[in-house]
């Protein structure tokens, strides 16, 4: 463990690694996502969904060390998450042709926050790879699928409370509707 000169305490083993090496930033990002999943779980009353969130949170922590050591998530786990996302896609009847404002119940809003943090994680991995480092493609798949999962979960959580989504109509980006 590297210590900062003149300090006695260090909260994380890799805190003072080379600031240009983004592995520690990646680990902090996955930790933040996992912490927010734990917070979301505190608002959930459905035991099945709580168990699902524990599994998702565990997968995020397995992703945590995957840049520094070796990839610790599997294709089977990715497929499991994909199946759940497909189920939520059907339940919410979301066709990806509309953009909604990130709002609603506290759990749904927190799910949107996590969705956004997963996007940032994918972008951080891209920056890390652009510096000449290797990133296992499955980590990109996980980060992107996690973002989708939490988006669909937000829609599901709002629907459970009969809360209508609010469409956002961009002045710059136009979506083609299927009529």
Secondary structure, 3 states (H helix, E strand, C coil): CCCCCCCCCCCCCCCCCCCCCCHHHHHHHHHHHHHHHHHHHHCCCCHHHHHHHHHHHHHHHHHHCCCCCCCCCCHHHHHHHHHHHHHHHHHHCCCCCCEECCCCCHHHHHHHHHHHHHHHHHHHHHHHHHCCCCCCHHHHHHHHHHHHHHHHHHHHHHHHCCCCCCEECCCCCCCCCCC
